[in-house]
Each structure stands twice: as structure tokens, then as C-alpha cells.
Amino acid sequence: MIELGIYISAGAGYEVAKMAARYLEIARESSANPSSVQLQFSANAYPNGIPNRALIIGGNETIRDCLQQWANSEAPPFVGIKPMGTNNVLFQALYNECIAMTADDFIGYDLSELTYFPKFRVGIAGDRTFGNTASFSQYDGTVAKVNSIVRAIPLVPGKLRLGASYFGGLVESLFKANEGLPLMEMFLTTPFFGFVPIAPWQDPFGEELTRVSIKEGSKWERIAKLFRTLAAFSLGRAPSPGVLNFETSKEFSARNANNHLFLDGDLIRENRDEIIVTRSEKPLRVVALV
């Protein structure tokens, strides 16, 4: 059995690799069996068996690749998330709930005391997992496309890239918003969108999901709501009452056909005839690493 798996993306940069090497050294020095501490890649998260604990270093895509493979495992690892992305939404949600520790403490944590941490059921959309947000609307798809284009430009700061993506999605919404369809539509596993609590009544460790949408009103009314939502998010605030619509996933009926599926801001190039959104059957214990 692997005592600790440290997971990074195969395309991780120098800073991620340097951090992973440091944690690898610390873990092997403190382990009675250094060979049981391994560095692995998120795309193939358990070639040598599922570890007792897993330290993930990276952004939403790296985190999701790992959770995808552990979501319904009979013996999932104790998972620690060390954020390296622009806006690690699952990390922020866990941090806001005070479910956090240092990476050094995580490496040496006594697994017999895991009952201290609540169990978390990741979201399931079709056959894909998501840590905090699954988005289905036209606007979110545009944001993902702009984000992928700007990401390819060297030396663009992460916050500037994220801002450009939001702005690009808003501009395209001016021309492509269809009447009667949600301009923004997403499912949340936690009450938070990044830093912002927008569904404070939701139990982040329960079984229900919250659907958030901008649907009612004319095209221009919905675009105005989207602008107000993004403006509030950029200031670290929840939008004013009445801007966003909320309902539980149990109240949400079947999806329209041929939706494009977007998860955590990353484009998934695939059409689906039907998308069922729920939580994983088996929970994980996940902690934010500060």
C-alpha cells in the first residue's frame, strides 16, 4: 500500500515540480518505508494502487482528474489540496469552512483521527466529477473558450487572464443570448463561488446540490443581471437579492438535449443528450492545505 501519493499534472511548471520535490523529501525522511511515498501524475492517479493519503498540487483540472478516479472508491485516500491555480474553488470552499491544515501537518497526520474531518461528496455530472461548480450555460462556455485562448499567451498573469475571460464571455453574450434560455446556469456542491458565499443555507457536506441561474427577463435584462453578478463577484460580494435564481437539484427537472458540458471553467469538448447532476455515492475526506 502506498503511504502517500503526491500528484501533479504531467505538464506542471517549475514551481509546482519544486514544491512536489520538497514534500516528497519531507515525507520520505519521516517514513519508515520511503519507497511507499511516490510522485505520480493526475491523469493516471493510481497506477500502483490507491494511497492512504493523497497530496494534490495544482489547479482545478489537476484536482478534478484525481477526484474523478477516487469519487466512488471503496477505500479512497485522505485528500489534501495545495492550490496553484487562479481560483481553486474547492480549496476556497474548504478554507472558508475552516477545513484546513499545513501541508507538513498533512504529511504526518495520524489517520486514526480522520473522524475530525467531515465527509465530502463530490459532484457528478454525467460521468464526470466536479469539485465545486458544474456549469452548463452558453455564457460559461464562452468564458472557457476565451480562457483557453488567453492561457496560450505567454506571461499573462492569472488574474488578468481570468478577468479577460469574464469580459469576453460578457461581450459574446451581447450577441448570442437566446430568449428563454439561462444566461448563467451552474450547480454548486458548496455554498461558495470562489471566495463568495452565495447559497448560505446549503450544507456543503450534505447530499443536495444548489442550482444557480440567470433565466427570467428579456435578453437585455438577463445581460444586466450577468453584469451585476460579475461586478459583485469581482468585489468579493454576493449579488443583490433577486439577481440570481436558486433551487435544489431535486427541484430541477430534466435537461434539454445537446447541452455542452463545462466543468470548473475548463472546456470539455463533448455533446451529451442527457446530463444527470448529483453527488458521488461514496464520500471523500478532503482538506485545504495552506
N, C-alpha and C positions, 0 to 999 in steps of 0.2 A: 504494500500500500504506500502511495506517495504521501509523505507527511505534509508537504507544502508545494503547490504549483504556483509559479509566478508567470502571469500571462500578459503578453504584449502583442500588438499587431505585427505581422511579418514585415510591414513597411514602416515600422516605428523609427522616429528620428533619433538623433544622438542623445538628447536629454532623457528620453524615455529609456533607451538602452542603458545609459549611465545609471539611472535610478534603479532599474531592474538588477543590474550587476551589484549595486550596493546592498540591496535587500537580499540577494542571493548569497552574498558573502556573510551577512549577519546571520541568516538562517542556518547556513551550513556550519558556522562556528559554534552555534548554540545547540545543534542537533547531535544526538548520539549516533545517527546514521546519515551522514552528509549526502549519500547518494539518493536518499529519499526526498531531497529538495531539488526541484527541477525547474528550469526555464522552458516554457512552452509557448506556442503561438495560438492566438484565439481562434483562428479558422479551423484548428484541429485540437479542440480543447482537452481531450483526454486520450491521447494515443497509448499511454501506458497505464491507464486506469484513472478513475476519479480520485482526486486527492482528498485528504481530511479537511484541508483549508485551501482557499484559492485567493491570491492577491492579484487583482486585475489593475494594470496601469494603462490608461488610455482614455479615449472619448466614448461617446455613445455607441458607435459602431462596434468597437472592441468589446465593450461591456455586453452589448446585445448578443454578439457571436458566442460568448461564453454562456450567458444565461439561456440561450437557445438550446444548448446541449445539456444543461442541468435542470431545466424547468420541471421536468417530471421524472427525475431520477429517484430511484428507491433510496439511495444514500447520497444526497447532494452534499457538497462541501460547505463549510463556513466561508462566506464570500466577503472579501474586503475590496472596496473600490477606491483607487487612488486617481483622482481626476486629472486629465491632461488636455481635455477638450475646451472649447469656447464656453459651453454652458452645459455641464453634466447635470441633467435634470434629476436623475435618480439620486445622485450624490447630494444635490441641494435639498431634496425632499427628506432624505435620511438625516442630513445635518440639521435641518430645521426641527426635526423630531428628537434631536439630541441623541441619535443613534450613531455615535462616532467614537473613534479612538485613534491613536497614532499608529502608523504602520509598524513601528518597532514593537508596540504593545500587542498588535495583532499577531505578529510572527510568534511571540512567546505566550499567547493567551491559552489558558487552561480550558480545553474543550469540554471538560466536565461541567463548566459553569455557563454553557451556552443558553440555558433557560432564561438568563437575564435578558436576552435579546428577543423581541417579538418576531414571529414568523411572517414572511412577506410572500404573497402570491403574485408572481409577475403576470403581466397582461398577455393574453393570447389573441391574435387577430389572424384568422385562417390558420396557417401552420407556422406563423412567425411570432416570436415573443417581442415584447417591448417593456422597457424598464419603467417608464413614466407616462409617455404620451404616444398614442397612435392617431394619426391624422389622415383624413380621407378627402378633404375638400380640394377644389381647384386651386385656391389660394396657396395652400400648403405645398402642393405640387410645384407651383411656380417658385416658391421660396427655395425648395430643394434644388431645382434646376439652376437658379441663379447662384446658389451657394456652391454647387459643384463647378460652375464656370469660374467664379472668383477664387475658389480654392486652388485652381491650377495656375494662378498668377503668383509668381514668387514674391516673398517679403510683404505680403498684405497681412496686417495684424488681424488677429482673430475677431476682435470686437468690431473692427471696420468691415470685415467680411460679413459678419452677422447682420450689421446694420444695412449694408448694401443688399443683402438677400431680402430683408424685410421690405426695404424700399422698392426693390424690383418686383416683388410679389404684389405690392400695393399698386404700382403703376400698371402692371398687366391686368389686375382686377378691374381697372377702369374700363378696359376694353372687352373683357371676356366674361364678366359676371353674368350668369344666366338668371332670369327671373324665376323665383320659386325654389332655387337650389341653395343649400347652405354655402355662404362665402367662406366661413371658417367652421370646421367641424372636427372635433377631436375627442378621444376617450382618455381619461386620466385614471391611473392607478392610485394616485395620492392626491391630497388636496392642493398640491402646489404646481405652478407652472414656472419652472426655474426657481427664483427667489420668492415669487409672489403667491400668497395663499388666495386662491380664487374659489375654492369649494370647501370652506372651513368645516362643514358638517360631516364630511366624509371620513370614515375610518380608513386610514391608509393601509391597515393590516387586516381589513375585512375581506369579504368576497365580492362586494359590489364595485362597479366602475361608475364614473360620472361622465355623461356625455355633455360636452360644451359646444355650443354652436351659435352662429350668426345667420339667421334664416329669414325672419319676418321683415317685411317692409319692401319698398321699391329697391331697385338696383342702387340708386344713389344713397338711400337711407342705410342700406347694408354696408356700402363702402365707407360711409361716415362712421358707422359703428366699428368697422375694422380699424379705421384710422385712430379712433378714440381708444380702442383696445391696445394697439401697438404703442401709442403715446403713453398710456398708463403703465404698460409693462416696462417701457424704457426708463420710467421714473421709479421703478420698483414698487408700483401700486397696483391694486386690483381695479379693473374698470368700474365706473359708477354703476349702481343698480339699474337693471333694465337693458343694459347694453348686450350682455351675453345671456343665452338661454341655457338652463340646466335641467337635466333629467337623469334618472338612473338608467343603467343599461337594461334593466328588466323592463323599463317603460319604453325602451326603444325597439321599434318593430324591425322587420326585415329590411336589408339594404337594397338599393336599386342595383340593377345589373351593370356589369362592366365598369366597376369602380377601379381607379388606380390606388394602390396601397402605398402609403408613405409612413415610415416609422422614424420617430425621433429626429426628423429633419433630413434623413438620408433617403435618396430616391431608390425605390425598388421597382425595376422595370418589368412589371408583370401585370396583366389584366386578370381579374377574378370575377366569376359570375356571381358569387355569393361570399360574403365575409361574415363570419361569426366572431363576435368580440366577447371575450370572457377572461377569467383568470385561470392560472395553472391549477391543476388538481392537487399537486403536492407543493408545499411552500418551501422557501429558502430562508436561511438566516443571513441577512446582508447588512453590512456596516460601512459607514463612510470613513475613509482614512484621511486624517488631517495632518 
